[in-house]
Amino acid sequence: MSEENTSPLDEIKGAFVGSLVRNNKKIREDRAIAIAEAAQMIYKREVEDLQMQIKQRKREREAMLDLSPTTADSLVLASDFDAKQFVSKDIQIGIDIRNLEIKLEIAQTRYTNLFTDGK
């Protein structure tokens, strides 16, 4: 080959030059992969976080039924038990659980739709 047909880029090697000269389709593909992987990872984490929050709230609700403050043999005195507070907190936890379940259902449906072949 003659020197007229060679480009200075032919003499420079490495990832940097390769990245600069790659074609538009490859650039778009690389960007799409990076965006899709990031979104999928965050969606997956969000689903897992919601599942954990639901479990924690259910455990908290169950723990409210334990009215033995110090040992298995002790009980809360009737005069020390605030029924109104108990009911309010129990209902609020129920609402929190239901809201988290709705969010989880939406997140799982969208994750399936966006990142798997399932419909």
N, C-alpha and C positions, 0 to 999 in steps of 0.2 A: 504494500500500500504506500501511497505517497503521503508526504507530510501534510499536503493540502486537505486531505480527507479526514484527518484526525482532529479531534476536538481536545482542548485543554482538559475537559472533564474526563476524557478517556484515560488520562494519566493520573487523575486523583481518584482514589478509591475510598471506600468506607461508608458507614451508615449515613453520615451527614449528607454526602453528595447523592447517595442513593435516594434519600428522602426528598432532596430538592428536585430530582429529575423524574420521580415516579409520575405516572400519568394521573389525570383527573379522576378516573374511575377508581383507581387504587386509593387515592386520597379520600374520596367519599366513602369507600368501603371501610377503610381504617377508622374514620370518624364514626361511622355508623356502629361498628363493633364496640368502640370505646363507650359511646353513649348508651347502647343497649346493655352492655355488661354492667355499667354503673347503675342504671335504672333497675335492672333485674336484681342486682345485689341489694339495693336499698328496699325494693318491694319485698324481697324475701325476708329481710331483717324486720321490716315493719309487721309482716304476718306473724313471725316468730315472737316479736315483742307483744303483740296483741294477745297471742295465745298465753304468754306468760302472765300478762296483766290480769287476764280472766282467771287463771288458776290462783293467783295471789288474792284477788278479791273474794273468790269463793272460799279460800282457806280463812281469810279474815272473817268472813260471815260465819263460818263454822266455829271459829275460835270464840266468837261472841257468846256461844251457847255454853261455854265453859265458865260456870259461875263459882268455881273454886279458886279463889285468888292466890292462895299460897300452896296448898297441898291438895291431894285428891280427896282428903277427908274433910276439908273445910268448905264452907259454903258462904256465899254473900248473904248477909242478913237482909230480911225483907225491907227493913227500914233504910238500908243503904242502897237498895236497887232502885234506879231511876227508870221506870218503865217507859216514860215518854221519850227519854233519850235513846233507850234501847230500840224502840220501834222506829224512831226517826232515822237512826243510823242503819238499821236493818233494811229499811225501805230505800235509803240512799244507796247503799251497797248494791241492792237489787237493780236499781236504775243504772248504776255504773256498769254492772255486769251486762245488762241488756244493751246499753250503748256500745260497749266494747264488742259484744257479739255481732251487732249490726256492722260496725266498722270492719271486723274480721271477715264477715261474709262478703262485704263489698271488696275488700282488699284481695281475698282469695279468688273471687270471680274475675276481677281485673287482672290479677297475676296470671291466671290460667288463660285468659283471653289474649293478653299481651305477649306472653313468653312461652306458651306451649301450643301444641296443635289442637288441643281440646277446645271445645266451644262451650 
